[in-house]
Structures are given as structure tokens and as C-alpha cells.
Amino acid sequence: MSSPPSLLMVNAFIGTAGYKKLYQELGYTVVAEWSERKAISLLRKNPPAVIVADFYHQTDFRDRLSNLESLLAAAQSTPNTRILVFYEAAHQAALDKVSARLRIDAALMLPVQEELLRGTLQAWLKNSLSGLPVESKKN
């Protein structure tokens, strides 16, 4: 019997943390990490089925547009890992620029519609078990 798929929750803020119970109910083994560097290390050692992370942009970032670019760049080499980000409407323009360069499979605006989150993760879980490709979606 195979082990349940893992979900790496990268908590920059509280957005992702509030759904840990939902992730577990869907059948994911949840690993939480607050540090992007540690999340990258975990991704490289044992790529998760899903990464869920908070996306944000700050004007004082000198060499990047967001908090997630290093993690997203590392995740590009793991095509079977699905990437879901939560973002605030004010960060839409930065998210668009980042997602034009780096793969983000789904982006959900805060406050997250739980039914949409559940549906996205269920579809990914179903497709990962069946081996079917997964469509990207943005809210």
C-alpha cells in the first residue's frame, strides 16, 4: 500500500495555516514550514504532491517581485508537484508577472472560497492517483 500524498504548507502568513485540517481530511500528509529556505530543502529531498503557500509582494524587495520566487524556481524541476498560492487582490499584478515566468498551477484570492480550495485539491488528488494530467486554474 502506498503512503498518502504529502502537502507542503509554506506559511508566510496565516492564509495557508487555517486549512491544515481540510488538507488532512482530503487525505494529504501535511508538512508545515515557516522558512522558505527550509521549504526548498524539503522540496529537493522529498518532492511533495502539492505545495500551498502565501504569496505577497513588497515594494522594498530589491531583486525579486515576491516572497516565493526562490521556492517556485526550485519547484520547476518537480513537474508532478502541484503549486497553489493564496494571494491578496492588491498583489495581483506581481502575481501575474511571477506566474508568467514560473509555474503556478492555481492561485486563490483571499479570503479563500473553501469549496474552490477543496475542489482544486480533490481534483489534484484524484488525478495524481490516476496518472492523468492536471489542469491549471486561477481564481
N, C-alpha and C positions, 0 to 999 in steps of 0.2 A: 504494500500500500504506500502511495506517495504521500509526502508531507504536504500540509496546506500551503498555499502560495503566501509569500511574505509581502508585506506592505511597509515601506519605509516612510515614516511620517517625519518630515523636517519642519520643526516648529520654530519659525522666526517670531511669530506672534501666536495668538490663541486660536486663530481660524481653524487650523487643522486639528488641534488637540481636542476640540469639542466633539469630534466624530469617532474617537477611538472605539467606543462601544459598537457603533454601527459597522465599522470595519471588521471587528471581531465577529459580530452577528452574521456577516456575509461569508465568513469562513477564512478570513485572512489572519495570518500570524503577524501581529503588529510590532514593529521595532521603532521606537521614538528616538530622535536625535535633535539636539538644540544647535549643535555646531555643524556648519556646512562642511568644514574640513573633515570632521569625523564621518559625516554622511557620505562624502566622496570615498573615504576609505572603506566604509561598509559596502558601498555600491561596487567597488572594484573587487573586493574579496568574495562577496556573495550577492550577485545582482538580484534585486527583488523583482517580483512580478509587477509591482506598482510603486511609484514614488508620489506622495502627496506633499505639497509644500506651499507655504505662503509666499506670494510674490509681492515685492514692493520696490519702488523707485524713490531715490532721494537725490536732490539736486547736488549734494556735495560728494556724490560718487565721482571720483576723478577719472577712472579708467574703465568704467563699466556703466551700464544702464540700470542694473538691478542687483538684488542680493543673490540671485540664483544662477548667474551665468556660468560660474565655475562648475557647479553641480550639473547643470544642463549640458555643458560641454562634455563632461565625463560620461554622462548617460547616453550620449550619441553612439557610443561603441557597444551599447547593450540594446539592440533593436527590439528585443522581446520584453523589455521593461517599459510599461506604460507610465506616462508622466502627466499628472494632474496638478494644476495650480489654482489656488484661490487668490483673488485679487480684488482691490477696491476700484471703483469706476474711475477715480482720479488717476489711476496708473495704467489706463487702457492704452494710451499712446506708447508708453515704454514697453508694455507687454507686446503690442503689435510689432515693434522694432525687434525685440528679442526673438519672438516666435517666427519672424521672417528669416532669421539666421540659425536658430536652434529648434529642434523638435520639441513641441509641447503637444501632447495628444488631446488634452482637454483643459479648458480654463473656465472656472466658475466664478462669477462675480459674487462678492459678499454683499449682503448676507446670502449664504448658500441655500438654495432650494433643496432640502433634504431628499425629495423624491428624485430630482435630477441627479444628485450625487449617488444615490442608491442605484438608480438605473444604469448610470455610467459604469460603476464598479461591478455590478452584476453582469453586464454585457462583457466586460473585460474578463471576468472570471469564467464565464461560460465559454468565450472564445479561446481563452488560454487552455482550457481543458479539452476543447475540441480541435485545437490547432488551426482554427480559422483566423484570417487577418482581422484586425480591429480597426474600425473607422475612427478618425479623429473628430472631435466636436468642440465647439466653443460656445459659451453662453453669452 
